[in-house]
Amino acid sequence: MIQWAADSAAFYFVGGLFNSSSLSRQPLAGGEPQKLLDFPDRIFNFAWSRDGTNLVVSRGKTAGRCHSDYRPS
């Protein structure tokens, strides 16, 4: 999963250098990705609010048994 940041200066992704339980931000200017969240279980989906201030994450051990977390910034 990949999503653009609200300011279009970066993108967010699940996995990559870390694992499917982490959400990271990669600046387009380059450099190392920044890990934002790390959960003990898998991230299935995530969505930022249009202004980029709030985040909801769907996570769990299996897709049939997942729940959502709301993370205000």
Buried (B, 14 or more C-beta within 10 A) or exposed (E): EEBEBEEEEBBBBBBBEBEBBBBBBBEEEEEEBEEEBEBEBBBBBBBBEEEEEEBEBBBBEEEEEBEEEEEEE
